[in-house]
């Protein structure tokens, strides 16, 4: 992917204008949803430093970086869908974002459905924790079903 391509987070913006400035430290997230989207892009680009920096300090541990790097080797994050966003605006101090993320692990498509909690301190949003709503269920698509990526193609002609 180059900077002109669509952003990993599923917005209608290019990566260059959406999440890249946040991941590069040139901008800070203005909303909880923007931080959540940037964190998804950080998983896609294997940016452990951003993931650690955007995780609330009270939730960090000394082995975060090595655990993230191990995750990067096992998972390929494919698509993000934001289901709902409550509060988390620039004037708020907390917010909640519900999302579904599609990923591939060990050759199998799966999904993570989570309601994430965010907190704003000193003008910076942080990921606090999340409640997994449905376990990361394997996605079993038949070859003739529409592809998960919403391309309009059948799964077998797209990501199958």
C-alpha positions in Angstrom: 0.0 0.0 0.0 1.2 3.5 -0.7 0.1 6.7 0.9 -2.4 7.5 -1.9 -4.3 4.2 -1.3 -7.5 4.1 0.8 -6.8 4.0 4.5 -6.8 0.7 6.3 -9.4 2.0 8.7 -12.2 2.0 6.1 -12.7 5.7 6.0 -13.2 7.4 2.6 -9.8 9.1 2.9 -6.4 8.1 1.7 -4.0 6.7 4.3 -1.8 9.8 3.7 -4.6 12.1 5.0 -6.3 9.8 7.4 -4.3 7.6 9.8 -0.7 8.1 8.6 -0.3 11.6 10.3 -1.4 10.1 13.6 0.8 7.0 13.3 3.7 9.3 12.4 3.1 11.5 15.4 2.3 14.6 13.3 -1.3 14.8 14.6 -3.2 13.5 17.6 -6.6 11.9 17.5 -9.4 14.3 18.1 -12.1 11.7 18.9 -12.2 8.3 20.4 -13.3 6.8 17.0 -10.4 8.5 15.2 -8.0 6.9 17.7 -9.7 3.5 17.3 -9.4 3.7 13.5 -5.7 4.8 13.9 -5.1 1.8 16.2 -6.5 -0.5 13.6 -4.3 1.0 10.9 -1.4 0.6 13.4 -2.1 -3.2 13.6 -2.2 -3.3 9.7 1.1 -1.5 9.4 2.7 -3.3 12.4 3.3 -0.1 14.3 3.8 -1.4 17.8 5.1 2.0 19.1 1.8 3.7 18.2 -0.2 1.0 19.8 1.7 1.2 23.0 1.7 5.0 23.1 -2.1 5.1 22.5 -2.8 2.5 25.2 -3.6 4.1 28.5 -0.4 4.1 30.7 -2.2 2.2 33.5 -2.8 -0.7 31.1 0.7 -1.0 29.7 3.2 -3.8 30.6 6.9 -4.3 30.0 6.3 -7.1 27.4 3.8 -5.2 25.3 6.1 -4.7 22.3 7.2 -8.3 22.1 3.6 -9.5 22.4 2.5 -7.1 19.6 5.3 -8.2 17.4 4.3 -11.9 17.9 0.8 -10.9 17.0 1.9 -9.2 13.8 3.5 -12.4 12.6 0.4 -14.4 13.2 -2.4 -12.1 12.0 -3.2 -10.1 8.9 -5.9 -7.4 9.7 -8.2 -7.0 6.7 -11.2 -4.8 7.4 -12.7 -2.6 10.0 -16.4 -1.7 10.4 -17.4 0.7 13.1 -20.8 -0.4 14.4 -21.4 2.4 16.9 -19.7 5.3 18.6 -20.9 6.9 21.8 -19.5 10.1 23.2 -15.8 10.3 22.5 -16.0 13.7 20.8 -13.3 16.4 21.1 -15.3 17.9 24.0 -15.7 14.6 25.9 -13.4 12.9 28.4 -14.5 9.4 27.7 -16.0 7.5 24.8 -17.0 4.0 23.6 -16.6 2.5 20.1 -18.1 -0.7 19.0 -16.4 -2.3 16.0 -16.0 -5.5 14.0 -12.5 -6.3 12.6 -11.9 -9.0 10.1 -8.5 -10.8 10.2 -6.8 -13.8 8.8 -4.9 -16.1 11.2 -3.3 -19.4 10.2 -5.1 -19.2 6.9 -8.6 -18.8 8.4 -10.8 -15.7 8.4 -12.0 -14.6 11.8 -13.7 -11.6 13.3 -13.2 -9.6 16.5 -16.4 -7.8 17.7 -15.5 -5.5 20.6 -16.9 -2.5 22.5 -13.8 -0.4 23.4 -13.5 2.1 26.1 -11.4 5.3 25.6 -10.4 8.0 28.0 -9.1 11.5 27.3 -6.3 12.9 29.5 -4.3 16.1 28.8 -5.9 16.5 25.4 -4.9 12.9 24.3 -7.2 10.0 23.7 -6.1 6.6 25.0 -7.5 3.1 24.5 -8.4 1.9 28.0 -9.9 -1.6 27.5 -12.5 -3.5 25.6 -15.3 -6.0 26.0 -15.4 -8.8 23.4 -19.0 -9.1 22.4 -18.7 -12.3 20.4 -15.6 -14.5 20.5 -13.4 -14.2 17.5 -15.5 -16.6 15.5 -14.1 -18.2 12.4 -15.9 -16.9 9.3 -17.0 -19.7 7.0 -17.9 -18.3 3.6 -19.0 -20.5 0.8 -17.3 -19.9 -2.5 -20.3 -18.3 -4.2 -21.2 -16.0 -1.3 -20.4 -12.3 -1.6 -16.9 -11.5 -0.4 -16.5 -10.0 3.1 -14.6 -7.0 1.7 -17.8 -5.6 0.0 -16.2 -5.6 -3.4 -19.4 -6.9 -4.9 -17.5 -10.0 -6.2 -18.1 -13.6 -5.1 -15.7 -14.8 -2.4 -14.1 -17.3 -4.7 -13.2 -14.5 -7.2 -12.0 -12.1 -4.6 -10.4 -13.1 -1.3 -11.2 -16.8 -1.6 
